[in-house]
Amino acid sequence: MSNLVAIVGRPNVGKSTLFNRLTGTRQAIVSDEAGTTRDRQYGKVEWCQKEFSIVDTGGWVVNSDDIFEGEIRKQVSIATEESDLILFLVDVANGVTDLDVAVAQILRRSKVPVILCCNKVDNNEDRYGAPEFYSLGLGDPFCVSAATGSGTGDLLDEILKMLPAVEEENTEDNIPRFAIVGRPNAGKSSLINAFIGEDRHIVTDIAGTTRDSIYTRYDKFGFDFYLVDTAGIRKKNKVTEDLEFYSVMRSIRAIENSDVCILMIDATRGIEAQDMNIFQLIQRNNKSLVVVVNKWDTVEDKTQQTITYFENTIRERMAPFTDFPIIFGSALTKQRIFKVLETAKEVYLNRKRHVTTAKLNEEMLPLIESYPPPSIKGKYIKIKYCSQVRDTQIPTFVFYANLPQYVKDPYKRFLENKIRERWDFSGCPINVFVRQK
């Protein structure tokens, strides 16, 4: 389980640039216009063999000043609730502004450790602007330049020093963990209540700190697993909720701590941008997936045609990963909720499936011979042998070729699809690597 770091600050101080610099990606869009980042960006940072998750809080309304300040307060409150460390970003070029003071006031009251970070220190002259930020009362300012990367190494060292030690959960290892995730109001709480029922006889809560996911042990009807809470089992503090932001921040924790994610989609609203955000989180963390279309009892037209249309739409939006089960049910009337558990358990077992090397070669090599990788620059690529790597987090297959660098993604996807056709890896992500033989 990894720690969560949130970047906060007023618009245009360079939050997205810093996010891209620390994650080593170009995920967040960067522009000189204030308020470019509307969606929250989420990524992983690796430094000195340690890993933590980072969120770039965006999405502040750029209208009138009062709305603006209210929005910022709301965002900062949510960020302090859910994360283990706050990076408070200020801009040396502009000095201390009223908004910086307002944010600093909230941060001083919170119990979360804060690192004050002065951005846009592009040369030594700019450093002279940093001392005025001592007035915010948040300790020594760290001088960095997100654009050039100067000072970010020291900043990362400091982050690792201040992050709390990750406590190992005292849950039993061989028991699967299912997380129920989805947009607000998709029916997560109802589903959890339907599972647990009122007779909570064999349910134990293994609580970490307030901010960690809470595990609820469920062992009846021949099932034994932990439900990772993202819904309303845990009481939220009195934050005036920005639902969309909150749901992503909380989903991050639950998804990282689970083996199988049960993604709830509201049948009355179809698949929306927020569902896609959560789906991308699941993918980025390489978790198994079961999609539940909830509130199916409210849909008038339940013909096979409607079901097929729904399924196709969901798979199209989530392509190229389309091999996952979709269940139509209702948490309220308990329709097919047992099927959800059975499917989640199957998907979890699929993740553990191991194909013997002999069987894999017997099935895949003739296929590769009939459809070899396209030759590039007149070079003929031969794949001689393949095997599945043991004890990996997700099923991983290695194909040995004479020129691995010329085997491109479309062909790897072709190999993955053929593996899926022959063995049941439904709901699981698969890794396909091509290596030098």
C-alpha positions as CSV (number, residue, x, y, z in Angstrom):
1,M,0.0,0.0,0.0
2,S,1.5,3.3,-0.9
3,N,1.3,6.8,0.6
4,L,-0.7,9.6,-1.1
5,V,0.8,13.1,-1.7
6,A,-1.4,16.0,-2.9
7,I,-0.2,19.1,-4.7
8,V,-2.2,22.2,-3.7
9,G,-1.8,25.8,-4.5
10,R,-3.6,28.6,-6.4
11,P,-3.9,28.5,-10.2
12,N,-0.9,29.0,-12.4
13,V,1.9,28.3,-9.9
14,G,3.0,25.3,-11.9
15,K,1.2,22.4,-10.2
16,S,0.8,20.4,-13.4
17,T,4.4,21.1,-14.5
18,L,5.7,19.8,-11.1
19,F,3.3,16.8,-11.3
20,N,4.8,15.9,-14.8
21,R,8.3,16.4,-13.5
22,L,7.9,14.1,-10.5
23,T,6.0,11.4,-12.3
24,G,8.3,11.6,-15.3
25,T,5.3,11.8,-17.7
26,R,3.5,14.3,-19.7
27,Q,0.1,13.4,-18.4
28,A,-1.1,16.8,-17.2
29,I,-1.7,19.5,-19.7
30,V,0.5,22.5,-19.2
31,S,-0.4,26.0,-20.4
32,D,0.0,29.6,-19.3
33,E,-3.7,30.1,-18.8
34,A,-5.0,29.8,-15.3
35,G,-7.4,26.9,-14.6
36,T,-6.2,24.6,-17.4
37,T,-6.3,21.5,-15.2
38,R,-9.9,20.6,-14.6
39,D,-9.5,16.9,-14.0
40,R,-7.4,15.6,-11.2
41,Q,-4.3,14.0,-12.4
42,Y,-3.1,10.9,-10.6
43,G,0.3,9.2,-11.0
44,K,3.0,7.2,-9.3
45,V,6.5,8.5,-8.3
46,E,9.5,6.3,-7.8
47,W,12.5,7.6,-5.9
48,C,15.3,5.7,-4.1
49,Q,13.5,2.3,-4.5
50,K,10.4,3.7,-2.8
51,E,7.1,4.5,-4.4
52,F,4.2,6.8,-3.5
53,S,1.1,8.1,-5.3
54,I,0.6,11.8,-6.2
55,V,-2.5,13.8,-7.1
56,D,-2.5,17.1,-8.9
57,T,-5.6,18.9,-7.6
58,G,-7.0,20.9,-10.4
59,G,-10.5,21.9,-11.3
60,W,-10.8,25.3,-9.7
61,V,-13.5,27.5,-11.0
62,V,-12.2,30.7,-12.6
63,N,-15.1,33.1,-12.2
64,S,-15.5,35.6,-9.5
65,D,-13.1,36.0,-6.6
66,D,-15.5,34.8,-3.9
67,I,-16.5,31.5,-5.7
68,F,-12.9,31.0,-6.4
69,E,-11.7,31.3,-2.8
70,G,-14.6,29.0,-1.7
71,E,-13.6,26.4,-4.2
72,I,-9.9,26.5,-3.1
73,R,-10.9,26.1,0.5
74,K,-13.0,23.1,-0.4
75,Q,-10.3,21.5,-2.4
76,V,-7.6,22.0,0.2
77,S,-9.9,20.6,2.9
78,I,-10.6,17.5,0.9
79,A,-6.9,17.1,0.0
80,T,-5.9,17.4,3.7
81,E,-8.5,14.8,4.7
82,E,-7.4,12.1,2.3
83,S,-3.6,12.5,1.8
84,D,-0.6,11.7,3.9
85,L,1.4,14.8,2.9
86,I,0.6,18.1,1.2
87,L,3.0,19.9,-1.2
88,F,1.9,23.5,-1.0
89,L,3.2,25.2,-4.2
90,V,3.7,29.0,-4.3
91,D,5.2,31.2,-7.0
92,V,8.4,33.2,-6.3
93,A,7.8,35.6,-9.2
94,N,4.4,36.8,-7.7
95,G,5.3,36.7,-4.0
96,V,2.8,36.1,-1.3
97,T,-0.8,36.6,-2.4
98,D,-4.1,36.7,-0.4
99,L,-5.0,33.3,-1.7
100,D,-1.7,31.8,-0.5
101,V,-2.5,33.2,2.9
102,A,-6.0,31.7,2.9
103,V,-4.6,28.3,1.9
104,A,-1.8,28.5,4.5
105,Q,-4.4,29.2,7.2
106,I,-6.3,25.9,6.4
107,L,-3.0,23.9,6.1
108,R,-1.7,25.2,9.5
109,R,-4.9,23.9,11.2
110,S,-4.7,20.5,9.6
111,K,-2.8,17.6,11.1
112,V,-1.2,16.6,7.8
113,P,2.5,17.4,7.3
114,V,3.1,20.2,4.8
115,I,6.1,21.0,2.6
116,L,6.1,24.6,1.4
117,C,7.5,24.6,-2.1
118,C,8.6,27.8,-4.0
119,N,8.4,27.2,-7.7
120,K,9.9,29.1,-10.7
121,V,13.3,29.6,-9.0
122,D,15.0,29.3,-12.3
123,N,18.3,31.0,-11.3
124,N,20.2,32.1,-8.2
125,E,18.7,35.7,-8.3
126,D,15.2,34.2,-7.9
127,R,16.2,32.6,-4.6
128,Y,16.1,36.0,-2.9
129,G,12.3,36.1,-3.2
130,A,11.9,32.9,-1.2
131,P,12.4,34.3,2.4
132,E,9.1,36.3,2.3
133,F,7.2,33.0,2.3
134,Y,8.3,32.4,5.9
135,S,5.4,34.7,6.7
136,L,3.0,31.8,5.9
137,G,4.1,30.0,9.0
138,L,4.8,26.7,7.3
139,G,8.5,26.3,7.9
140,D,11.4,26.5,5.5
141,P,10.5,27.1,1.8
142,F,12.0,24.6,-0.7
143,C,13.2,26.3,-3.8
144,V,12.5,24.3,-7.0
145,S,12.0,24.9,-10.7
146,A,9.4,22.5,-12.0
147,A,10.2,23.6,-15.6
148,T,13.9,22.8,-15.5
149,G,13.9,20.2,-12.7
150,S,16.4,22.0,-10.4
151,G,15.9,21.3,-6.7
152,T,13.4,18.5,-7.3
153,G,15.8,15.8,-6.1
154,D,16.1,17.4,-2.7
155,L,12.4,17.9,-2.6
156,L,11.8,14.1,-3.2
157,D,14.3,13.3,-0.5
158,E,12.4,15.5,1.9
159,I,9.0,14.0,0.9
160,L,10.3,10.4,1.6
161,K,11.7,11.7,5.0
162,M,8.3,13.1,6.0
163,L,6.0,10.4,4.7
164,P,4.7,8.2,7.5
165,A,6.0,4.6,7.4
166,V,3.6,2.4,5.5
167,E,2.1,0.0,8.0
168,E,1.6,-3.5,6.7
169,E,-2.1,-4.4,6.9
170,N,-2.7,-7.3,9.3
171,T,-5.0,-9.0,6.8
172,E,-4.4,-12.6,5.8
173,D,-2.4,-12.7,2.6
174,N,-4.2,-15.5,0.8
175,I,-7.7,-14.0,1.1
176,P,-8.8,-11.9,-1.9
177,R,-9.7,-8.2,-1.4
178,F,-12.6,-6.8,-3.4
179,A,-13.0,-3.0,-3.7
180,I,-16.3,-1.6,-4.8
181,V,-15.7,1.6,-6.7
182,G,-17.7,4.0,-8.8
183,R,-19.1,7.5,-9.1
184,P,-21.1,9.0,-6.2
185,N,-24.6,7.7,-6.2
186,A,-23.9,4.7,-8.4
187,G,-25.0,2.4,-5.5
188,K,-21.8,1.4,-3.8
189,S,-23.2,1.7,-0.2
190,S,-26.4,-0.2,-1.2
191,L,-24.3,-3.0,-2.7
192,I,-22.1,-3.3,0.4
193,N,-25.2,-3.3,2.6
194,A,-26.8,-6.0,0.4
195,F,-23.7,-8.1,0.8
196,I,-23.3,-7.7,4.5
197,G,-27.1,-7.7,5.3
198,E,-28.3,-6.8,8.7
199,D,-27.0,-10.0,10.2
200,R,-23.5,-8.8,10.4
201,H,-22.4,-12.0,12.3
202,I,-19.2,-12.8,10.6
203,V,-18.0,-9.4,9.7
204,T,-14.9,-8.0,11.3
205,D,-13.5,-4.5,10.6
206,I,-9.8,-4.3,10.4
207,A,-9.2,-0.5,10.6
208,G,-6.0,1.1,9.8
209,T,-5.8,4.8,10.6
210,T,-8.9,6.8,9.6
211,R,-7.4,7.5,6.2
212,D,-6.6,3.9,5.3
213,S,-9.1,1.7,3.6
214,I,-11.2,-0.3,6.0
215,Y,-11.4,-4.0,5.4
216,T,-14.6,-5.9,6.1
217,R,-14.2,-9.7,6.3
218,Y,-17.0,-11.5,4.6
219,D,-17.2,-15.3,5.1
220,K,-20.6,-16.9,4.5
221,F,-22.3,-18.8,1.7
222,G,-18.9,-20.4,0.9
223,F,-17.2,-17.1,0.3
224,D,-14.2,-15.7,2.1
225,F,-12.8,-12.3,1.2
226,Y,-12.3,-8.8,2.4
227,L,-14.4,-5.9,1.2
228,V,-12.3,-2.8,0.8
229,D,-14.4,0.1,1.8
230,T,-14.7,3.1,-0.5
231,A,-18.3,3.8,0.1
232,G,-20.1,4.9,3.2
233,I,-19.1,2.4,5.8
234,R,-16.7,4.9,7.1
235,K,-18.0,8.2,8.3
236,K,-16.6,11.2,6.5
237,N,-15.6,14.3,8.4
238,K,-17.7,17.3,7.8
239,V,-16.2,18.4,4.5
240,T,-18.4,20.3,2.2
241,E,-18.0,17.7,-0.4
242,D,-17.0,18.2,-3.9
243,L,-18.3,14.7,-4.8
244,E,-16.4,14.1,-8.0
245,F,-13.0,15.0,-6.5
246,Y,-13.7,13.1,-3.3
247,S,-14.7,10.0,-5.1
248,V,-11.4,9.9,-7.1
249,M,-9.3,10.6,-4.0
250,R,-11.0,7.8,-2.1
251,S,-11.0,5.4,-4.9
252,I,-7.2,5.7,-5.3
253,R,-6.7,4.2,-1.8
254,A,-9.3,1.5,-2.2
255,I,-8.0,0.5,-5.7
256,E,-4.4,0.3,-4.6
257,N,-5.3,-2.0,-1.7
258,S,-7.5,-4.4,-3.6
259,D,-7.1,-7.4,-5.9
260,V,-10.3,-7.1,-7.8
261,C,-12.2,-3.9,-8.4
262,I,-16.0,-4.0,-8.8
263,L,-16.8,-0.9,-10.9
264,M,-20.4,0.2,-10.4
265,I,-22.1,2.0,-13.3
266,D,-25.5,3.6,-13.0
267,A,-27.8,2.1,-15.6
268,T,-29.9,5.3,-15.6
269,R,-27.0,7.5,-16.6
270,G,-24.8,5.2,-18.7
271,I,-21.0,5.4,-18.7
272,E,-19.7,8.9,-18.0
273,A,-16.3,10.7,-17.8
274,Q,-16.0,10.0,-14.1
275,D,-16.5,6.3,-14.6
276,M,-13.6,6.4,-17.2
277,N,-11.4,8.2,-14.7
278,I,-11.9,5.5,-12.2
279,F,-11.4,2.8,-14.8
280,Q,-8.1,4.4,-15.8
281,L,-7.0,4.2,-12.1
282,I,-7.8,0.5,-12.1
283,Q,-5.8,0.0,-15.2
284,R,-2.9,2.0,-14.1
285,N,-2.7,-0.1,-10.9
286,N,-3.0,-3.4,-12.9
287,K,-6.0,-4.6,-11.0
288,S,-8.6,-7.1,-12.1
289,L,-12.0,-5.8,-13.1
290,V,-15.7,-6.7,-12.8
291,V,-18.2,-4.2,-14.2
292,V,-21.7,-4.1,-12.5
293,V,-24.4,-2.1,-14.2
294,N,-26.5,-1.2,-11.2
295,K,-30.2,0.0,-11.0
296,W,-31.2,-2.5,-13.8
297,D,-34.6,-2.8,-12.1
298,T,-35.4,0.8,-13.1
299,V,-34.7,0.2,-16.8
300,E,-37.9,-0.2,-18.8
301,D,-36.6,-2.0,-21.8
302,K,-34.8,-5.1,-20.7
303,T,-34.6,-6.9,-24.0
304,Q,-31.4,-8.8,-25.2
305,Q,-30.9,-6.0,-27.7
306,T,-30.6,-3.4,-24.9
307,I,-28.2,-5.6,-23.0
308,T,-26.0,-6.1,-26.0
309,Y,-26.1,-2.4,-26.8
310,F,-25.1,-1.6,-23.2
311,E,-22.3,-4.2,-23.2
312,N,-20.9,-3.0,-26.5
313,T,-20.9,0.7,-25.5
314,I,-19.0,-0.1,-22.2
315,R,-16.4,-2.2,-24.0
316,E,-15.9,0.4,-26.8
317,R,-15.3,3.1,-24.2
318,M,-12.8,0.9,-22.3
319,A,-11.0,-0.5,-25.3
320,P,-8.4,-1.9,-25.9
321,F,-9.0,-3.8,-22.6
322,T,-12.3,-5.4,-23.3
323,D,-12.0,-8.9,-21.8
324,F,-14.0,-8.4,-18.5
325,P,-17.3,-9.6,-17.2
326,I,-20.3,-7.2,-17.2
327,I,-23.2,-8.0,-14.8
328,F,-26.6,-6.3,-14.9
329,G,-28.2,-6.2,-11.4
330,S,-29.7,-4.2,-8.7
331,A,-28.3,-3.6,-5.2
332,L,-31.8,-2.5,-4.1
333,T,-33.7,-5.6,-5.1
334,K,-30.6,-7.8,-4.6
335,Q,-31.0,-9.0,-8.2
336,R,-27.9,-10.9,-9.2
337,I,-25.7,-9.6,-6.4
338,F,-24.7,-13.2,-5.6
339,K,-23.5,-13.4,-9.2
340,V,-21.3,-10.4,-8.6
341,L,-19.5,-12.2,-5.8
342,E,-19.1,-15.4,-7.8
343,T,-17.7,-13.5,-10.8
344,A,-15.3,-11.5,-8.6
345,K,-14.0,-14.7,-7.1
346,E,-13.6,-16.3,-10.6
347,V,-11.7,-13.2,-11.8
348,Y,-9.5,-13.4,-8.8
349,L,-8.7,-17.1,-9.5
350,N,-8.0,-16.2,-13.2
351,R,-5.3,-13.9,-12.0
352,K,-3.6,-16.9,-10.4
353,R,-3.9,-19.1,-13.4
354,H,-0.7,-20.6,-14.7
355,V,-0.3,-22.1,-18.2
356,T,2.5,-24.8,-18.5
357,T,5.3,-23.9,-20.9
358,A,4.7,-27.1,-23.0
359,K,1.0,-26.2,-23.4
360,L,1.7,-22.6,-24.2
361,N,4.2,-23.4,-26.9
362,E,2.0,-26.1,-28.4
363,E,-0.9,-23.7,-28.8
364,M,1.0,-20.4,-29.6
365,L,3.9,-21.4,-31.9
366,P,1.8,-22.8,-34.8
367,L,-0.3,-19.7,-34.6
368,I,2.7,-17.4,-34.7
369,E,4.0,-19.3,-37.7
370,S,0.8,-18.7,-39.5
371,Y,0.7,-15.0,-38.5
372,P,4.3,-13.9,-37.9
373,P,5.2,-10.4,-36.9
374,P,5.4,-8.1,-39.9
375,S,9.0,-7.8,-41.2
376,I,10.5,-4.3,-40.7
377,K,13.4,-2.9,-42.8
378,G,13.5,-6.3,-44.6
379,K,14.3,-8.1,-41.4
380,Y,12.4,-11.3,-40.7
381,I,11.4,-11.7,-37.0
382,K,11.3,-15.2,-35.7
383,I,9.6,-16.1,-32.3
384,K,11.0,-19.4,-31.2
385,Y,9.7,-20.0,-27.7
386,C,7.4,-18.6,-25.0
387,S,6.6,-19.1,-21.4
388,Q,4.6,-17.7,-18.5
389,V,6.6,-16.1,-15.7
390,R,5.7,-17.5,-12.2
391,D,4.8,-15.5,-9.1
392,T,4.1,-12.2,-10.8
393,Q,1.4,-9.8,-9.7
394,I,-0.5,-10.2,-13.0
395,P,-0.2,-13.0,-15.6
396,T,3.0,-12.3,-17.5
397,F,4.0,-14.0,-20.7
398,V,7.5,-13.7,-22.4
399,F,8.1,-14.5,-26.0
400,Y,11.7,-15.0,-27.1
401,A,12.6,-13.5,-30.6
402,N,15.7,-12.8,-32.6
403,L,14.8,-9.1,-33.0
404,P,12.5,-8.1,-30.1
405,Q,12.9,-4.4,-30.7
406,Y,11.0,-4.7,-34.0
407,V,7.9,-6.3,-32.4
408,K,5.4,-3.5,-32.0
409,D,2.4,-3.0,-29.7
410,P,-0.3,-4.1,-32.2
411,Y,1.4,-7.5,-32.5
412,K,1.7,-7.8,-28.7
413,R,-2.0,-7.1,-28.5
414,F,-2.6,-9.8,-31.1
415,L,-0.7,-12.3,-28.9
416,E,-2.6,-11.2,-25.8
417,N,-5.9,-11.7,-27.6
418,K,-4.9,-15.2,-28.8
419,I,-3.9,-16.1,-25.2
420,R,-7.3,-14.8,-23.9
421,E,-9.1,-16.8,-26.6
422,R,-7.5,-20.1,-25.4
423,W,-7.3,-19.6,-21.7
424,D,-9.7,-17.9,-19.3
425,F,-8.1,-14.7,-18.1
426,S,-11.3,-12.7,-18.1
427,G,-11.2,-9.6,-16.0
428,C,-7.4,-9.7,-15.6
429,P,-4.8,-7.5,-17.2
430,I,-2.0,-9.4,-19.0
431,N,1.6,-8.4,-19.6
432,V,3.2,-9.5,-22.9
433,F,7.0,-9.0,-23.2
434,V,9.2,-9.9,-26.1
435,R,12.8,-10.6,-25.2
436,Q,16.0,-11.5,-26.9
437,K,16.3,-15.2,-27.2
